[in-house]
Amino acid sequence: MRRTPIKSAVVQAAPVLFDKEATVEKTCRLIKEAAGKEADFILFPEAFIPAYPRGFSFGTVVGSRSPEGRLLWQKYWENSIEIPGPVTGALGEAARENDVYLAVGVIERESAAGGTLYCTLLYFGPDGQILGKHRKLKPTGSERLIWGEGDGSTLTVVDTELGKIGGLICWENYMPLARMAIYQKGVDLYLAPTADSRDTWQATLRHIACEGRCFVLGCNQYVSRDMYPDNLGFTEEIAGQPEIMCRGGSVIISPMGEVLAGPLYDKEGILYAELDPAEIIQGKFDFDVVGHYFRPDVFNFSVNEGGKSTSAEK
Protein backbone atom coordinates (compact mmCIF):
# COMPACT_ATOMS: atom_id res chain seq x y z
CA MET A 1 0.00 0.00 0.00
CA ARG A 2 1.16 3.49 -0.80
CA ARG A 3 2.39 5.47 2.21
CA THR A 4 1.77 8.93 0.77
CA PRO A 5 -1.74 10.48 0.73
CA ILE A 6 -4.22 9.28 -1.89
CA LYS A 7 -6.48 11.84 -3.54
CA SER A 8 -9.92 10.34 -3.95
CA ALA A 9 -12.84 11.66 -5.98
CA VAL A 10 -16.50 10.71 -5.56
CA VAL A 11 -18.73 11.72 -8.47
CA GLN A 12 -22.33 12.62 -7.66
CA ALA A 13 -24.16 12.95 -10.96
CA ALA A 14 -27.00 11.57 -13.02
CA PRO A 15 -26.61 9.47 -16.15
CA VAL A 16 -28.29 10.39 -19.37
CA LEU A 17 -31.12 8.10 -18.40
CA PHE A 18 -31.54 4.95 -20.49
CA ASP A 19 -28.95 6.20 -23.01
CA LYS A 20 -25.80 4.12 -22.76
CA GLU A 21 -23.73 5.98 -25.34
CA ALA A 22 -24.48 9.45 -23.98
CA THR A 23 -23.87 8.28 -20.41
CA VAL A 24 -20.48 6.83 -21.34
CA GLU A 25 -19.55 10.17 -22.90
CA LYS A 26 -20.59 11.98 -19.71
CA THR A 27 -18.68 9.47 -17.57
CA CYS A 28 -15.49 9.98 -19.56
CA ARG A 29 -15.89 13.75 -19.32
CA LEU A 30 -16.27 13.56 -15.53
CA ILE A 31 -13.26 11.24 -15.27
CA LYS A 32 -11.19 13.86 -17.08
CA GLU A 33 -12.51 16.60 -14.79
CA ALA A 34 -11.63 14.66 -11.62
CA ALA A 35 -8.22 13.69 -12.98
CA GLY A 36 -7.61 17.37 -13.71
CA LYS A 37 -7.89 17.91 -9.95
CA GLU A 38 -5.15 15.29 -9.51
CA ALA A 39 -7.41 12.48 -8.33
CA ASP A 40 -5.72 9.09 -8.00
CA PHE A 41 -9.01 7.19 -7.64
CA ILE A 42 -12.51 7.99 -8.93
CA LEU A 43 -15.82 6.41 -7.88
CA PHE A 44 -19.17 6.64 -9.69
CA PRO A 45 -22.62 5.68 -8.26
CA GLU A 46 -24.57 2.45 -8.34
CA ALA A 47 -26.16 1.65 -11.71
CA PHE A 48 -24.70 4.77 -13.31
CA ILE A 49 -24.61 3.21 -16.76
CA PRO A 50 -27.33 3.31 -18.06
CA ALA A 51 -29.60 4.23 -15.11
CA TYR A 52 -31.07 3.35 -11.76
CA PRO A 53 -34.71 3.10 -12.94
CA ARG A 54 -36.23 4.77 -9.91
CA GLY A 55 -40.00 5.18 -10.00
CA PHE A 56 -40.82 2.49 -12.57
CA SER A 57 -42.98 -0.56 -11.87
CA PHE A 58 -42.14 -2.19 -15.22
CA GLY A 59 -45.83 -3.09 -15.41
CA THR A 60 -45.48 -5.72 -12.71
CA VAL A 61 -47.93 -6.79 -10.04
CA VAL A 62 -48.02 -10.09 -8.20
CA GLY A 63 -49.08 -12.69 -10.74
CA SER A 64 -48.64 -10.76 -13.99
CA ARG A 65 -46.38 -8.58 -16.15
CA SER A 66 -47.69 -6.16 -18.78
CA PRO A 67 -46.53 -5.97 -22.42
CA GLU A 68 -45.56 -2.32 -21.84
CA GLY A 69 -43.40 -3.34 -18.90
CA ARG A 70 -41.63 -5.94 -21.00
CA LEU A 71 -40.88 -3.30 -23.64
CA LEU A 72 -39.42 -0.95 -21.01
CA TRP A 73 -37.25 -3.76 -19.62
CA GLN A 74 -36.11 -4.54 -23.18
CA LYS A 75 -34.98 -0.92 -23.60
CA TYR A 76 -33.16 -1.14 -20.27
CA TRP A 77 -31.52 -4.40 -21.39
CA GLU A 78 -30.47 -2.90 -24.72
CA ASN A 79 -28.74 -0.03 -22.91
CA SER A 80 -26.96 -2.28 -20.40
CA ILE A 81 -23.39 -3.42 -21.01
CA GLU A 82 -21.44 -6.60 -21.59
CA ILE A 83 -18.14 -7.21 -19.80
CA PRO A 84 -15.84 -7.00 -21.66
CA GLY A 85 -17.27 -4.98 -24.52
CA PRO A 86 -17.23 -1.58 -26.24
CA VAL A 87 -18.30 0.31 -23.10
CA THR A 88 -15.64 -1.26 -20.90
CA GLY A 89 -13.14 -0.48 -23.64
CA ALA A 90 -14.12 3.21 -23.58
CA LEU A 91 -14.03 3.38 -19.78
CA GLY A 92 -10.68 1.61 -19.65
CA GLU A 93 -9.27 4.03 -22.21
CA ALA A 94 -10.49 6.98 -20.11
CA ALA A 95 -8.78 5.51 -17.04
CA ARG A 96 -5.57 4.99 -19.03
CA GLU A 97 -5.55 8.43 -20.62
CA ASN A 98 -6.06 10.08 -17.23
CA ASP A 99 -3.81 7.68 -15.26
CA VAL A 100 -6.42 6.90 -12.58
CA TYR A 101 -7.94 3.96 -10.78
CA LEU A 102 -11.67 3.87 -11.49
CA ALA A 103 -14.81 2.16 -10.16
CA VAL A 104 -18.16 2.55 -11.94
CA GLY A 105 -21.60 1.16 -11.18
CA VAL A 106 -23.08 -0.46 -14.30
CA ILE A 107 -25.95 -2.68 -15.30
CA GLU A 108 -24.34 -5.77 -16.75
CA ARG A 109 -26.06 -8.13 -19.14
CA GLU A 110 -24.93 -11.69 -19.57
CA SER A 111 -26.54 -12.42 -22.90
CA ALA A 112 -24.61 -15.66 -23.39
CA ALA A 113 -26.34 -17.05 -20.30
CA GLY A 114 -29.87 -16.00 -21.25
CA GLY A 115 -30.00 -12.25 -20.85
CA THR A 116 -30.17 -11.73 -17.09
CA LEU A 117 -29.16 -8.26 -15.85
CA TYR A 118 -26.90 -7.67 -12.85
CA CYS A 119 -26.17 -4.58 -10.80
CA THR A 120 -22.38 -4.56 -10.98
CA LEU A 121 -19.46 -2.52 -9.66
CA LEU A 122 -16.63 -2.53 -12.20
CA TYR A 123 -12.96 -1.78 -11.41
CA PHE A 124 -10.27 -0.44 -13.77
CA GLY A 125 -6.56 0.21 -13.33
CA PRO A 126 -4.58 3.17 -14.70
CA ASP A 127 -3.39 0.93 -17.54
CA GLY A 128 -7.00 0.69 -18.69
CA GLN A 129 -7.40 -2.98 -17.81
CA ILE A 130 -10.40 -4.39 -15.94
CA LEU A 131 -9.20 -5.34 -12.46
CA GLY A 132 -12.38 -7.04 -11.32
CA LYS A 133 -16.11 -6.74 -10.78
CA HIS A 134 -18.67 -7.28 -8.06
CA ARG A 135 -22.27 -8.31 -8.72
CA LYS A 136 -24.81 -7.22 -6.12
CA LEU A 137 -25.63 -10.25 -3.99
CA LYS A 138 -29.20 -9.30 -3.16
CA PRO A 139 -31.21 -6.76 -5.11
CA THR A 140 -33.51 -4.87 -2.75
CA GLY A 141 -37.31 -4.85 -2.97
CA SER A 142 -38.56 -4.27 -6.52
CA GLU A 143 -35.00 -4.37 -7.86
CA ARG A 144 -35.49 -8.14 -7.78
CA LEU A 145 -37.92 -7.80 -10.70
CA ILE A 146 -35.20 -6.54 -13.03
CA TRP A 147 -31.83 -7.77 -11.68
CA GLY A 148 -30.48 -11.22 -10.92
CA GLU A 149 -28.50 -12.15 -7.79
CA GLY A 150 -24.73 -12.24 -7.68
CA ASP A 151 -22.79 -14.87 -5.78
CA GLY A 152 -19.66 -15.27 -3.69
CA SER A 153 -17.37 -15.50 -6.71
CA THR A 154 -17.42 -11.69 -7.09
CA LEU A 155 -16.86 -10.56 -3.51
CA THR A 156 -14.05 -8.57 -5.01
CA VAL A 157 -11.17 -6.69 -3.38
CA VAL A 158 -8.41 -5.62 -5.77
CA ASP A 159 -4.82 -5.17 -4.63
CA THR A 160 -3.38 -1.95 -6.05
CA GLU A 161 -0.50 0.43 -5.40
CA LEU A 162 -3.04 2.65 -3.59
CA GLY A 163 -4.02 -0.18 -1.28
CA LYS A 164 -6.74 -2.81 -1.34
CA ILE A 165 -9.94 -1.48 -2.92
CA GLY A 166 -13.31 -3.20 -2.63
CA GLY A 167 -16.78 -2.82 -1.23
CA LEU A 168 -20.48 -3.58 -1.50
CA ILE A 169 -23.43 -2.03 -3.31
CA CYS A 170 -26.21 -0.19 -1.47
CA TRP A 171 -28.13 -2.36 1.02
CA GLU A 172 -25.61 -5.19 0.77
CA ASN A 173 -23.87 -3.01 3.33
CA TYR A 174 -26.58 -3.97 5.82
CA MET A 175 -25.43 -7.61 5.53
CA PRO A 176 -22.93 -8.16 8.38
CA LEU A 177 -21.47 -11.33 6.88
CA ALA A 178 -20.95 -9.69 3.49
CA ARG A 179 -19.09 -6.85 5.21
CA MET A 180 -16.96 -9.37 7.09
CA ALA A 181 -16.08 -11.09 3.81
CA ILE A 182 -14.73 -7.77 2.51
CA TYR A 183 -12.92 -6.95 5.77
CA GLN A 184 -11.20 -10.34 5.72
CA LYS A 185 -9.60 -9.41 2.41
CA GLY A 186 -7.88 -6.46 4.06
CA VAL A 187 -9.85 -3.66 2.40
CA ASP A 188 -8.33 -0.16 2.75
CA LEU A 189 -10.65 1.85 0.49
CA TYR A 190 -14.18 0.58 1.06
CA LEU A 191 -16.61 1.59 -1.71
CA ALA A 192 -20.33 1.93 -1.05
CA PRO A 193 -22.11 3.15 -4.19
CA THR A 194 -25.83 3.39 -3.48
CA ALA A 195 -29.28 4.63 -4.43
CA ASP A 196 -30.17 5.47 -0.79
CA SER A 197 -30.29 9.19 -0.03
CA ARG A 198 -31.84 9.00 3.44
CA ASP A 199 -30.17 10.59 6.42
CA THR A 200 -29.92 7.15 8.06
CA TRP A 201 -27.56 5.99 5.29
CA GLN A 202 -24.90 8.33 6.63
CA ALA A 203 -24.92 6.48 9.95
CA THR A 204 -24.37 3.20 8.10
CA LEU A 205 -21.32 4.51 6.28
CA ARG A 206 -19.78 5.97 9.43
CA HIS A 207 -20.37 2.66 11.21
CA ILE A 208 -18.61 0.74 8.42
CA ALA A 209 -15.61 3.07 8.62
CA CYS A 210 -15.33 2.53 12.39
CA GLU A 211 -15.99 -1.20 12.13
CA GLY A 212 -13.58 -1.89 9.27
CA ARG A 213 -11.04 0.81 10.20
CA CYS A 214 -10.98 1.72 6.53
CA PHE A 215 -11.75 4.77 4.41
CA VAL A 216 -15.34 4.65 3.17
CA LEU A 217 -16.42 6.30 -0.08
CA GLY A 218 -20.19 6.63 -0.36
CA CYS A 219 -21.48 7.61 -3.80
CA ASN A 220 -25.02 8.35 -4.99
CA GLN A 221 -26.73 9.97 -7.95
CA TYR A 222 -28.50 13.31 -8.01
CA VAL A 223 -31.60 12.88 -10.19
CA SER A 224 -34.56 15.14 -10.84
CA ARG A 225 -37.85 14.20 -12.48
CA ASP A 226 -37.23 16.39 -15.54
CA MET A 227 -34.17 14.29 -16.44
CA TYR A 228 -36.45 11.40 -17.50
CA PRO A 229 -36.96 11.16 -21.28
CA ASP A 230 -40.52 11.22 -22.61
CA ASN A 231 -40.20 8.11 -24.77
CA LEU A 232 -40.13 5.50 -21.99
CA GLY A 233 -43.86 5.26 -21.30
CA PHE A 234 -45.28 5.02 -17.78
CA THR A 235 -45.49 8.82 -17.72
CA GLU A 236 -48.12 8.77 -14.98
CA GLU A 237 -45.77 6.83 -12.71
CA ILE A 238 -43.00 9.39 -13.17
CA ALA A 239 -45.42 12.33 -12.89
CA GLY A 240 -46.37 11.02 -9.46
CA GLN A 241 -42.77 11.12 -8.23
CA PRO A 242 -41.26 14.07 -6.30
CA GLU A 243 -39.43 16.72 -8.30
CA ILE A 244 -36.10 15.65 -6.77
CA MET A 245 -36.13 11.88 -7.13
CA CYS A 246 -32.71 11.29 -5.58
CA ARG A 247 -30.99 14.05 -3.60
CA GLY A 248 -27.57 12.41 -3.36
CA GLY A 249 -25.68 12.23 -0.09
CA SER A 250 -22.24 11.24 -1.37
CA VAL A 251 -19.58 11.35 1.31
CA ILE A 252 -15.98 10.40 2.17
CA ILE A 253 -15.23 9.11 5.69
CA SER A 254 -12.03 8.37 7.61
CA PRO A 255 -11.20 5.07 9.39
CA MET A 256 -12.23 6.72 12.68
CA GLY A 257 -15.65 7.64 11.32
CA GLU A 258 -14.92 11.32 10.70
CA VAL A 259 -16.47 12.95 7.64
CA LEU A 260 -13.73 14.24 5.31
CA ALA A 261 -15.98 15.54 2.51
CA GLY A 262 -19.75 15.89 2.13
CA PRO A 263 -22.37 14.77 2.45
CA LEU A 264 -23.37 16.47 -0.79
CA TYR A 265 -27.09 17.01 -1.36
CA ASP A 266 -29.39 18.52 -3.97
CA LYS A 267 -26.92 19.00 -6.81
CA GLU A 268 -24.39 17.29 -9.02
CA GLY A 269 -20.76 17.65 -8.02
CA ILE A 270 -17.48 15.90 -7.26
CA LEU A 271 -16.18 15.46 -3.72
CA TYR A 272 -12.42 15.29 -3.14
CA ALA A 273 -10.44 14.21 -0.10
CA GLU A 274 -6.85 13.26 0.65
CA LEU A 275 -6.66 9.88 2.36
CA ASP A 276 -3.67 9.25 4.61
CA PRO A 277 -2.96 5.49 4.71
CA ALA A 278 -1.35 5.88 8.13
CA GLU A 279 -4.81 6.47 9.60
CA ILE A 280 -5.80 2.90 8.72
CA ILE A 281 -2.89 1.49 10.71
CA GLN A 282 -3.44 3.86 13.62
CA GLY A 283 -7.12 2.95 13.77
CA LYS A 284 -6.35 -0.74 14.24
CA PHE A 285 -4.40 -0.03 17.42
CA ASP A 286 -7.54 -0.48 19.52
CA PHE A 287 -9.92 -2.27 17.13
CA ASP A 288 -9.15 -4.74 14.35
CA VAL A 289 -12.28 -6.55 13.18
CA VAL A 290 -10.28 -9.37 11.54
CA GLY A 291 -7.39 -9.27 14.02
CA HIS A 292 -7.48 -9.08 17.80
CA TYR A 293 -11.28 -8.56 17.79
CA PHE A 294 -11.99 -11.52 15.52
CA ARG A 295 -12.09 -14.36 18.10
CA PRO A 296 -12.01 -17.43 15.81
CA ASP A 297 -11.99 -19.57 18.94
CA VAL A 298 -15.59 -18.46 19.49
CA PHE A 299 -16.94 -17.73 15.99
CA ASN A 300 -16.82 -19.72 12.76
CA PHE A 301 -16.94 -17.78 9.49
CA SER A 302 -16.61 -19.01 5.93
CA VAL A 303 -17.53 -17.75 2.47
CA ASN A 304 -18.41 -19.81 -0.59
CA GLU A 305 -16.52 -18.04 -3.37
CA GLY A 306 -17.03 -20.82 -5.88
CA GLY A 307 -20.17 -19.36 -7.43
CA LYS A 308 -23.68 -20.70 -7.90
CA SER A 309 -22.64 -23.88 -9.69
CA THR A 310 -20.46 -24.83 -6.71
CA SER A 311 -23.37 -24.23 -4.33
CA ALA A 312 -25.70 -26.35 -6.45
CA GLU A 313 -23.23 -29.20 -6.58
CA LYS A 314 -23.01 -29.21 -2.80
C-alpha positions as CSV (number, residue, x, y, z in Angstrom):
1,M,0.0,0.0,0.0
2,R,1.2,3.5,-0.8
3,R,2.4,5.5,2.2
4,T,1.8,8.9,0.8
5,P,-1.7,10.5,0.7
6,I,-4.2,9.3,-1.9
7,K,-6.5,11.8,-3.5
8,S,-9.9,10.3,-4.0
9,A,-12.8,11.7,-6.0
10,V,-16.5,10.7,-5.6
11,V,-18.7,11.7,-8.5
12,Q,-22.3,12.6,-7.7
13,A,-24.2,13.0,-11.0
14,A,-27.0,11.6,-13.0
15,P,-26.6,9.5,-16.1
16,V,-28.3,10.4,-19.4
17,L,-31.1,8.1,-18.4
18,F,-31.5,5.0,-20.5
19,D,-29.0,6.2,-23.0
20,K,-25.8,4.1,-22.8
21,E,-23.7,6.0,-25.3
22,A,-24.5,9.4,-24.0
23,T,-23.9,8.3,-20.4
24,V,-20.5,6.8,-21.3
25,E,-19.5,10.2,-22.9
26,K,-20.6,12.0,-19.7
27,T,-18.7,9.5,-17.6
28,C,-15.5,10.0,-19.6
29,R,-15.9,13.8,-19.3
30,L,-16.3,13.6,-15.5
31,I,-13.3,11.2,-15.3
32,K,-11.2,13.9,-17.1
33,E,-12.5,16.6,-14.8
34,A,-11.6,14.7,-11.6
35,A,-8.2,13.7,-13.0
36,G,-7.6,17.4,-13.7
37,K,-7.9,17.9,-10.0
38,E,-5.1,15.3,-9.5
39,A,-7.4,12.5,-8.3
40,D,-5.7,9.1,-8.0
41,F,-9.0,7.2,-7.6
42,I,-12.5,8.0,-8.9
43,L,-15.8,6.4,-7.9
44,F,-19.2,6.6,-9.7
45,P,-22.6,5.7,-8.3
46,E,-24.6,2.5,-8.3
47,A,-26.2,1.6,-11.7
48,F,-24.7,4.8,-13.3
49,I,-24.6,3.2,-16.8
50,P,-27.3,3.3,-18.1
51,A,-29.6,4.2,-15.1
52,Y,-31.1,3.4,-11.8
53,P,-34.7,3.1,-12.9
54,R,-36.2,4.8,-9.9
55,G,-40.0,5.2,-10.0
56,F,-40.8,2.5,-12.6
57,S,-43.0,-0.6,-11.9
58,F,-42.1,-2.2,-15.2
59,G,-45.8,-3.1,-15.4
60,T,-45.5,-5.7,-12.7
61,V,-47.9,-6.8,-10.0
62,V,-48.0,-10.1,-8.2
63,G,-49.1,-12.7,-10.7
64,S,-48.6,-10.8,-14.0
65,R,-46.4,-8.6,-16.2
66,S,-47.7,-6.2,-18.8
67,P,-46.5,-6.0,-22.4
68,E,-45.6,-2.3,-21.8
69,G,-43.4,-3.3,-18.9
70,R,-41.6,-5.9,-21.0
71,L,-40.9,-3.3,-23.6
72,L,-39.4,-1.0,-21.0
73,W,-37.3,-3.8,-19.6
74,Q,-36.1,-4.5,-23.2
75,K,-35.0,-0.9,-23.6
76,Y,-33.2,-1.1,-20.3
77,W,-31.5,-4.4,-21.4
78,E,-30.5,-2.9,-24.7
79,N,-28.7,0.0,-22.9
80,S,-27.0,-2.3,-20.4
81,I,-23.4,-3.4,-21.0
82,E,-21.4,-6.6,-21.6
83,I,-18.1,-7.2,-19.8
84,P,-15.8,-7.0,-21.7
85,G,-17.3,-5.0,-24.5
86,P,-17.2,-1.6,-26.2
87,V,-18.3,0.3,-23.1
88,T,-15.6,-1.3,-20.9
89,G,-13.1,-0.5,-23.6
90,A,-14.1,3.2,-23.6
91,L,-14.0,3.4,-19.8
92,G,-10.7,1.6,-19.7
93,E,-9.3,4.0,-22.2
94,A,-10.5,7.0,-20.1
95,A,-8.8,5.5,-17.0
96,R,-5.6,5.0,-19.0
97,E,-5.6,8.4,-20.6
98,N,-6.1,10.1,-17.2
99,D,-3.8,7.7,-15.3
100,V,-6.4,6.9,-12.6
101,Y,-7.9,4.0,-10.8
102,L,-11.7,3.9,-11.5
103,A,-14.8,2.2,-10.2
104,V,-18.2,2.5,-11.9
105,G,-21.6,1.2,-11.2
106,V,-23.1,-0.5,-14.3
107,I,-26.0,-2.7,-15.3
108,E,-24.3,-5.8,-16.8
109,R,-26.1,-8.1,-19.1
110,E,-24.9,-11.7,-19.6
111,S,-26.5,-12.4,-22.9
112,A,-24.6,-15.7,-23.4
113,A,-26.3,-17.0,-20.3
114,G,-29.9,-16.0,-21.2
115,G,-30.0,-12.3,-20.8
116,T,-30.2,-11.7,-17.1
117,L,-29.2,-8.3,-15.8
118,Y,-26.9,-7.7,-12.8
119,C,-26.2,-4.6,-10.8
120,T,-22.4,-4.6,-11.0
121,L,-19.5,-2.5,-9.7
122,L,-16.6,-2.5,-12.2
123,Y,-13.0,-1.8,-11.4
124,F,-10.3,-0.4,-13.8
125,G,-6.6,0.2,-13.3
126,P,-4.6,3.2,-14.7
127,D,-3.4,0.9,-17.5
128,G,-7.0,0.7,-18.7
129,Q,-7.4,-3.0,-17.8
130,I,-10.4,-4.4,-15.9
131,L,-9.2,-5.3,-12.5
132,G,-12.4,-7.0,-11.3
133,K,-16.1,-6.7,-10.8
134,H,-18.7,-7.3,-8.1
135,R,-22.3,-8.3,-8.7
136,K,-24.8,-7.2,-6.1
137,L,-25.6,-10.3,-4.0
138,K,-29.2,-9.3,-3.2
139,P,-31.2,-6.8,-5.1
140,T,-33.5,-4.9,-2.8
141,G,-37.3,-4.9,-3.0
142,S,-38.6,-4.3,-6.5
143,E,-35.0,-4.4,-7.9
144,R,-35.5,-8.1,-7.8
145,L,-37.9,-7.8,-10.7
146,I,-35.2,-6.5,-13.0
147,W,-31.8,-7.8,-11.7
148,G,-30.5,-11.2,-10.9
149,E,-28.5,-12.1,-7.8
150,G,-24.7,-12.2,-7.7
151,D,-22.8,-14.9,-5.8
152,G,-19.7,-15.3,-3.7
153,S,-17.4,-15.5,-6.7
154,T,-17.4,-11.7,-7.1
155,L,-16.9,-10.6,-3.5
156,T,-14.0,-8.6,-5.0
157,V,-11.2,-6.7,-3.4
158,V,-8.4,-5.6,-5.8
159,D,-4.8,-5.2,-4.6
160,T,-3.4,-1.9,-6.0
161,E,-0.5,0.4,-5.4
162,L,-3.0,2.7,-3.6
163,G,-4.0,-0.2,-1.3
164,K,-6.7,-2.8,-1.3
165,I,-9.9,-1.5,-2.9
166,G,-13.3,-3.2,-2.6
167,G,-16.8,-2.8,-1.2
168,L,-20.5,-3.6,-1.5
169,I,-23.4,-2.0,-3.3
170,C,-26.2,-0.2,-1.5
171,W,-28.1,-2.4,1.0
172,E,-25.6,-5.2,0.8
173,N,-23.9,-3.0,3.3
174,Y,-26.6,-4.0,5.8
175,M,-25.4,-7.6,5.5
176,P,-22.9,-8.2,8.4
177,L,-21.5,-11.3,6.9
178,A,-21.0,-9.7,3.5
179,R,-19.1,-6.9,5.2
180,M,-17.0,-9.4,7.1
181,A,-16.1,-11.1,3.8
182,I,-14.7,-7.8,2.5
183,Y,-12.9,-7.0,5.8
184,Q,-11.2,-10.3,5.7
185,K,-9.6,-9.4,2.4
186,G,-7.9,-6.5,4.1
187,V,-9.9,-3.7,2.4
188,D,-8.3,-0.2,2.7
189,L,-10.7,1.8,0.5
190,Y,-14.2,0.6,1.1
191,L,-16.6,1.6,-1.7
192,A,-20.3,1.9,-1.1
193,P,-22.1,3.1,-4.2
194,T,-25.8,3.4,-3.5
195,A,-29.3,4.6,-4.4
196,D,-30.2,5.5,-0.8
197,S,-30.3,9.2,0.0
198,R,-31.8,9.0,3.4
199,D,-30.2,10.6,6.4
200,T,-29.9,7.2,8.1
201,W,-27.6,6.0,5.3
202,Q,-24.9,8.3,6.6
203,A,-24.9,6.5,10.0
204,T,-24.4,3.2,8.1
205,L,-21.3,4.5,6.3
206,R,-19.8,6.0,9.4
207,H,-20.4,2.7,11.2
208,I,-18.6,0.7,8.4
209,A,-15.6,3.1,8.6
210,C,-15.3,2.5,12.4
211,E,-16.0,-1.2,12.1
212,G,-13.6,-1.9,9.3
213,R,-11.0,0.8,10.2
214,C,-11.0,1.7,6.5
215,F,-11.7,4.8,4.4
216,V,-15.3,4.7,3.2
217,L,-16.4,6.3,-0.1
218,G,-20.2,6.6,-0.4
219,C,-21.5,7.6,-3.8
220,N,-25.0,8.4,-5.0
221,Q,-26.7,10.0,-8.0
222,Y,-28.5,13.3,-8.0
223,V,-31.6,12.9,-10.2
224,S,-34.6,15.1,-10.8
225,R,-37.9,14.2,-12.5
226,D,-37.2,16.4,-15.5
227,M,-34.2,14.3,-16.4
228,Y,-36.5,11.4,-17.5
229,P,-37.0,11.2,-21.3
230,D,-40.5,11.2,-22.6
231,N,-40.2,8.1,-24.8
232,L,-40.1,5.5,-22.0
233,G,-43.9,5.3,-21.3
234,F,-45.3,5.0,-17.8
235,T,-45.5,8.8,-17.7
236,E,-48.1,8.8,-15.0
237,E,-45.8,6.8,-12.7
238,I,-43.0,9.4,-13.2
239,A,-45.4,12.3,-12.9
240,G,-46.4,11.0,-9.5
241,Q,-42.8,11.1,-8.2
242,P,-41.3,14.1,-6.3
243,E,-39.4,16.7,-8.3
244,I,-36.1,15.6,-6.8
245,M,-36.1,11.9,-7.1
246,C,-32.7,11.3,-5.6
247,R,-31.0,14.0,-3.6
248,G,-27.6,12.4,-3.4
249,G,-25.7,12.2,-0.1
250,S,-22.2,11.2,-1.4
251,V,-19.6,11.4,1.3
252,I,-16.0,10.4,2.2
253,I,-15.2,9.1,5.7
254,S,-12.0,8.4,7.6
255,P,-11.2,5.1,9.4
256,M,-12.2,6.7,12.7
257,G,-15.6,7.6,11.3
258,E,-14.9,11.3,10.7
259,V,-16.5,13.0,7.6
260,L,-13.7,14.2,5.3
261,A,-16.0,15.5,2.5
262,G,-19.7,15.9,2.1
263,P,-22.4,14.8,2.5
264,L,-23.4,16.5,-0.8
265,Y,-27.1,17.0,-1.4
266,D,-29.4,18.5,-4.0
267,K,-26.9,19.0,-6.8
268,E,-24.4,17.3,-9.0
269,G,-20.8,17.6,-8.0
270,I,-17.5,15.9,-7.3
271,L,-16.2,15.5,-3.7
272,Y,-12.4,15.3,-3.1
273,A,-10.4,14.2,-0.1
274,E,-6.9,13.3,0.7
275,L,-6.7,9.9,2.4
276,D,-3.7,9.3,4.6
277,P,-3.0,5.5,4.7
278,A,-1.3,5.9,8.1
279,E,-4.8,6.5,9.6
280,I,-5.8,2.9,8.7
281,I,-2.9,1.5,10.7
282,Q,-3.4,3.9,13.6
283,G,-7.1,2.9,13.8
284,K,-6.4,-0.7,14.2
285,F,-4.4,0.0,17.4
286,D,-7.5,-0.5,19.5
287,F,-9.9,-2.3,17.1
288,D,-9.1,-4.7,14.3
289,V,-12.3,-6.6,13.2
290,V,-10.3,-9.4,11.5
291,G,-7.4,-9.3,14.0
292,H,-7.5,-9.1,17.8
293,Y,-11.3,-8.6,17.8
294,F,-12.0,-11.5,15.5
295,R,-12.1,-14.4,18.1
296,P,-12.0,-17.4,15.8
297,D,-12.0,-19.6,18.9
298,V,-15.6,-18.5,19.5
299,F,-16.9,-17.7,16.0
300,N,-16.8,-19.7,12.8
301,F,-16.9,-17.8,9.5
302,S,-16.6,-19.0,5.9
303,V,-17.5,-17.7,2.5
304,N,-18.4,-19.8,-0.6
305,E,-16.5,-18.0,-3.4
306,G,-17.0,-20.8,-5.9
307,G,-20.2,-19.4,-7.4
308,K,-23.7,-20.7,-7.9
309,S,-22.6,-23.9,-9.7
310,T,-20.5,-24.8,-6.7
311,S,-23.4,-24.2,-4.3
312,A,-25.7,-26.3,-6.5
313,E,-23.2,-29.2,-6.6
314,K,-23.0,-29.2,-2.8
